[in-house]
């Protein structure tokens, strides 16, 4: 199951983590976001213990969304040691996520 990131827990759960963290910036009303939801859940299960995989609702957490300049969703940031090391924008096939994850773990 994907983690739930918020403005409140982002610093401790993502920025301070020593693991690669995949953050899916999404919203309820976004069709492509809902389309990749199952992929995010699969990645969370497959990489459990190795990579943190979670979602951040942009409507409920505007602070983090603005901090990272998220203007299009879904936007997926790959963050390691507090730094954005990669990103994907728009609905993508699972293989694209796997390539990015494998390149950074």
N, C-alpha and C positions, 0 to 999 in steps of 0.2 A: 504494500500500500504506500502510495506517495505521501511524503510529509506535507504539512501545511505550514508555509512560511508566511509571516506577517511583518508589519512595520515593527512590532514589539519584539519579535524573536529573531529577526533577520541577522542582527549583529552577532548574537551568541551562536545561532544554529548554522549560519552560512559563513560570515566573515571570519569568525574565530575557529572554524573547523579546519583540521589538517587534511581532511579528505576532499577529493573532488566533489563539488556539489553542483547538481544540475537543477536550475530554477526555471520553471515554466511560468512565464507571466501570461495570465489568461483572464477571461471574464465570462460570466454566465451567458451573455447575449452573443458571444462570438462563436459562429459555426465552426470555423477551422480549429478553434481552441477545443471545442467539444470533440471534434474528429480525432485529435491527437491524444485526448485524455486517456484512452485505453493503452496507447503506446507508452505514455509516461508511467502508468501503473505497472505495465510489464517490465519496464526498465528498473523500476524501484524494487520489484521482486527479484529480478535476475541479478542485480548488482548489490543486493542487500549485504551490508557489512563492508563493502568495498567502496561504494559511492553513495552519497546522500542524494536522493532524487525527490524533488518536491514541487509544489505549485504555490504561486502567489497571486491572489485575486487583485487585479489592478484597481478595481472599483472600491474595494474595502481597504486597500493599502496604498494610498497615493504617494506617500513619502518615499518609499523604496523605489517605486516606479519612476518618480521624477528624478531621484538621485542617479538612476542608471539611464535616464533619457529614453525610456520606453515610449515609443510613439505608435508602433504597429504591434499588434498581437495576432497570433501567439508569437512571443519572443522567448527564446530559450537561451539563458546565459550559462556558461560553464565556468564556475568560479573555484579557484584553488588558492589556498593561503591568502585569502582576501582579495585576490586579483581576478579580473575577468580574463580567462585564457582563450575563450572561444565563444561563438554565438551562432544561433540559427534563427531566422525570422520566417514566419509562415509555416503552414502545415508541411511536414516533411515525412518521407518514408522512414521507418524504424532504422533501416541500415545507415542512414545519415547520422542518427543519434549515436549508434553503436560505434561508428568510425571516430566520431569526436571523443566519445568517452574513452575508447581504447587508446587514443593518441595521448591522453592526459593522465591516465592512472599509472 
